[in-house]
C-alpha cells in the first residue's frame, strides 16, 4: 500500500504539522507501506502533488486552516483518495470553536461561556469586565494554543485581542477556569486512558508547554469512578455529536468534578511529545500499531461513506 504523508500547509501550525508528519514517517511500518512524504507549501500544491505521487491512502498530518477544516478532506474526496480521520463536515464543525460550543451546549455538554467578537470593531472592555478576570483570549479557529493568551486584567486585554485577531477575524473570550486539564483520546469510538496535564512553566497548557521537552507533566490520571464516567460521557457525546470518525482528541478542564469541554480536535498532534500517542501507549499500543489501526479504520470508513 502506497501511503502519502501530507504535511506542512499554509496555516500558523505549519511547523507542528511538519513535526507530526516527520514522526509518522519515522514510525510507519516499511514492511507494510511504501511511504511518500508530501509537503504542502501553498494551496494549489495538494492536488498536483497527490496526483503525481499516485498514492493509495493519504495519511493526514496537516493542522489548522486548509488542513483541519475540511478543505483538504474535500479535495481528496474529489480525487477519490481515502484519507485518515474525520470527514468534511466534522472537520469543518470542530475547526469552528464557537459553532462547536453552541452545539455542545445544546446537547447539555458543559463548555465555558464567553464572548464571540467579529474583529476589533467589537472591542468592549466593559463586556469582558462583566465576565470577570482572568480570561482566555483565543482565535475562533486554529490550534496548538497559537494566539491564545491568559489575560489577568484590562491592561493586558487590548494586546491579547489584537494578537488573536491577527490570526483570524473572529475571536473568543472566555472566563479562565482554573482546574485540572485533561485530554481524552478516542479511537474507533473507544475512550483511551485519560491524561492529566500540568504545565511546568505557566498556569495553563500553552504552546511552550505542549511542544518543548519538559514543558509539561503529562501522565495517565486516575479519577473517582463517578467523575471518570462524567469525563467519558462528555468526550463520547462530543465525538458523536460532531460526527467524528476514526480518531479525535477532546480537551477539557475538570472543575469541581465537572468536565468542561474546551474543544474537539479532529487531527490532533502526533509529534514525539504529543498526547494522543501517549494515551495510546498507556492502552498498550505502540505508535506504529496506532498508525496501522488509524489507516485500516480510515480506509474502511471511506469505503462505507463512498459506497464501495
C-alpha positions in Angstrom: 0.0 0.0 0.0 1.4 3.4 -1.0 0.9 5.9 1.8 1.2 9.6 1.2 2.0 11.6 4.4 0.6 15.0 3.8 2.1 17.7 6.0 3.2 21.4 6.1 0.3 23.5 4.8 -0.3 27.2 4.9 -1.5 27.8 8.5 0.2 29.1 11.6 0.6 25.5 12.7 2.9 24.6 9.7 5.9 23.7 11.9 3.8 21.5 14.2 2.4 19.8 11.1 5.9 19.1 9.8 6.9 17.6 13.1 3.8 15.4 13.1 4.5 14.3 9.5 8.1 13.5 10.2 7.3 11.4 13.2 4.6 9.5 11.3 7.2 8.8 8.5 9.6 7.5 11.1 7.1 5.2 12.8 5.3 3.7 9.7 6.0 0.0 9.2 8.0 -0.1 6.0 7.3 -3.8 5.5 3.6 -2.9 5.0 3.7 0.5 3.4 5.6 2.4 0.7 5.8 5.9 2.3 5.7 9.1 0.2 6.3 12.4 2.0 4.1 15.2 0.5 4.9 18.7 1.8 2.3 21.3 1.0 3.8 24.9 0.6 0.8 26.6 -1.0 -2.9 25.7 -1.7 -2.6 24.6 -5.3 0.1 22.1 -4.4 -2.1 19.4 -3.0 -4.0 18.1 -6.0 -1.0 18.2 -8.3 1.4 16.5 -5.8 -1.1 13.9 -4.8 -1.9 13.0 -8.4 1.8 12.8 -9.2 2.6 10.6 -6.2 -0.1 8.0 -7.2 -0.9 7.2 -3.5 -3.5 4.7 -2.3 -4.2 6.4 1.0 -3.5 9.9 2.4 -2.2 10.0 6.0 -3.0 13.5 7.1 -0.5 15.3 9.3 -1.9 18.7 8.5 -3.1 21.1 11.2 -5.0 24.3 11.2 -6.6 26.2 8.3 -6.8 24.2 5.0 -5.6 21.0 6.6 -8.0 20.5 9.5 -11.1 22.5 8.4 -12.5 20.1 5.8 -10.8 21.7 2.8 -8.2 19.1 2.2 -10.6 16.3 3.0 -13.0 17.6 0.3 -10.2 17.8 -2.2 -9.2 14.2 -1.5 -12.8 13.1 -1.8 -12.9 14.7 -5.2 -9.8 12.7 -6.2 -11.3 9.5 -4.7 -8.3 9.0 -2.4 -9.1 7.6 1.0 -7.7 9.8 3.9 -7.3 9.3 7.6 -9.6 10.7 10.3 -12.9 12.6 10.1 -14.8 13.7 7.1 -15.5 17.1 5.7 -18.4 18.0 8.0 -16.8 17.0 11.3 -13.6 18.7 10.3 -15.3 21.9 9.5 -17.5 21.9 12.6 -14.7 21.2 15.0 -12.4 23.9 13.5 -15.0 26.5 14.4 -14.9 26.7 18.1 -17.9 29.0 18.5 -20.1 26.7 16.4 -18.9 23.7 18.3 -19.6 25.3 21.6 -23.2 26.1 20.5 -23.8 22.5 19.6 -22.2 21.2 22.7 -24.3 23.5 24.9 -27.5 22.4 23.1 -26.6 18.8 23.8 -26.1 19.5 27.5 -22.3 19.3 27.5 -20.6 21.7 29.8 -18.3 24.2 28.0 -17.0 27.6 29.1 -19.4 30.5 28.4 -18.0 33.7 26.9 -17.9 36.3 24.2 -17.5 36.0 20.4 -16.2 39.1 18.7 -16.1 39.7 15.0 -12.8 41.6 14.9 -11.6 44.8 16.6 -14.8 46.7 15.9 -16.5 44.6 18.7 -13.8 45.6 21.2 -15.5 46.4 24.5 -13.5 46.1 27.8 -16.7 46.5 29.8 -18.2 43.3 28.5 -15.0 41.5 29.5 -15.1 43.0 32.9 -18.6 41.6 33.4 -17.2 38.1 32.7 -14.6 38.7 35.4 -10.8 38.4 35.1 -8.7 36.4 34.4 -10.0 35.5 30.9 -8.7 33.4 28.0 -8.5 35.1 24.6 -8.2 32.8 21.6 -8.8 32.8 17.8 -12.0 31.0 16.8 -10.1 28.7 14.5 -6.7 27.2 14.8 -4.9 25.1 17.4 -1.7 24.4 19.2 -2.5 27.3 21.5 -1.1 29.7 18.9 -2.6 33.2 19.5 -4.1 32.1 22.8 -3.4 34.2 25.9 -4.3 34.3 29.5 -5.3 37.9 30.4 -5.2 38.9 34.0 -6.6 42.4 33.8 -7.9 45.1 31.4 -4.3 46.5 30.8 -3.4 43.2 29.1 -6.6 42.9 27.1 -6.0 45.0 24.1 -2.7 43.4 23.0 -4.2 39.9 23.5 -7.2 40.8 21.4 -5.1 42.3 18.7 -2.9 39.2 18.6 -5.8 36.8 18.3 -7.5 38.9 15.7 -4.3 38.9 13.6 -4.8 35.1 13.2 -8.4 35.3 12.3 -11.1 37.9 12.4 -13.4 36.0 14.9 -12.1 35.5 18.4 -13.4 34.1 21.7 -13.1 35.5 25.2 -13.9 33.0 28.0 -13.6 33.1 31.7 -10.4 31.2 32.8 -11.5 28.1 34.6 -8.7 27.0 37.0 -9.0 23.3 37.3 -7.3 20.1 36.1 -6.5 20.0 32.4 -7.5 16.7 30.8 -7.2 15.3 27.3 -9.3 12.3 26.2 -8.2 10.4 23.1 -10.9 8.4 21.3 -10.1 5.7 18.8 -12.8 4.0 16.8 -15.3 5.1 19.4 -13.3 3.8 22.3 -12.0 6.0 25.1 -8.3 5.6 25.7 -6.7 6.3 29.0 -7.3 9.9 30.2 -4.2 12.0 30.5 -3.9 14.8 33.1 -1.7 17.8 32.2 0.3 20.1 34.5 2.4 22.8 32.8 5.9 23.3 34.1 6.3 27.0 33.3 2.9 28.6 33.1 -0.6 28.5 34.6 -2.1 26.8 31.6 -1.2 24.4 28.7 0.3 26.9 26.3 2.4 26.4 23.2 5.7 26.1 25.1 4.2 23.5 27.4 2.9 21.5 24.5 5.9 21.3 22.3 9.1 21.8 24.4 10.7 18.8 26.0 9.9 19.0 29.7 7.3 21.7 29.1 4.6 19.9 31.0 3.9 16.8 33.1 1.6 14.6 31.2 0.5 11.3 32.7 -2.4 8.9 32.9 -4.7 10.2 35.7 -6.9 8.1 38.0 -10.2 9.7 38.7 -13.0 8.6 41.0 -15.4 6.3 39.2 -18.3 8.7 39.1 -16.0 11.5 37.8 -14.4 9.3 35.2 -17.8 8.3 33.9 -18.7 12.0 33.5 -15.5 12.6 31.6 -16.1 9.6 29.3 -19.7 10.7 28.7 -18.7 14.3 27.8 -15.9 13.0 25.5 -18.0 10.5 23.7 -21.0 12.8 23.4 -18.7 15.4 21.8 -17.2 12.9 19.5 -20.5 11.6 18.3 -22.3 15.0 18.2 -19.6 16.4 15.9 -19.7 13.2 13.8 -16.1 12.5 14.2 -14.7 9.3 12.6 -11.8 7.0 13.4 -10.0 9.2 16.0 -10.1 12.6 17.8 -8.9 14.2 20.9 -11.2 16.0 23.3 -9.6 18.7 25.6 -11.3 19.7 28.8 -11.0 21.3 32.2 -12.2 19.4 35.2 -13.6 21.9 37.7 -15.3 20.8 40.9 -15.7 17.3 39.4 -17.4 18.6 36.3 -15.7 18.3 32.9 -15.9 21.4 30.7 -15.1 20.7 27.1 -12.8 23.2 25.5 -12.5 21.8 22.0 -12.6 18.7 19.8 -9.5 18.1 17.7 -10.1 16.0 14.6 -6.4 16.0 13.7 -4.6 16.1 17.0 -0.8 16.5 17.1 1.2 13.3 16.6 4.7 14.5 17.3 7.1 12.6 19.6 5.8 14.7 22.5 2.1 14.6 21.6 -0.7 13.5 23.8 -2.6 11.1 21.5 0.4 8.7 21.1 0.9 8.8 24.9 -2.6 7.8 25.6 -2.4 5.0 23.0 0.8 3.8 24.7 -1.0 3.7 28.0 -3.6 1.4 26.3 -0.8 -0.9 25.2 -0.4 0.3 21.6 2.9 1.3 20.0 3.0 4.4 17.8 3.4 2.0 14.8 0.4 0.0 15.8 -1.6 3.2 16.3 -0.9 4.3 12.8 -1.8 0.8 11.4 -5.2 1.0 13.1 -5.8 4.6 12.0 -5.1 3.7 8.4 -7.1 0.5 8.4 -10.1 2.1 10.1 -10.0 5.1 7.8 -9.9 3.1 4.6 -12.9 1.1 6.0 -14.7 4.3 6.9 -14.2 5.9 3.5 -15.4 2.7 1.7 -18.6 2.8 3.8 -19.1 6.5 3.1 -18.4 6.2 -0.6 -20.4 3.0 -1.0 -17.5 1.0 -2.3 
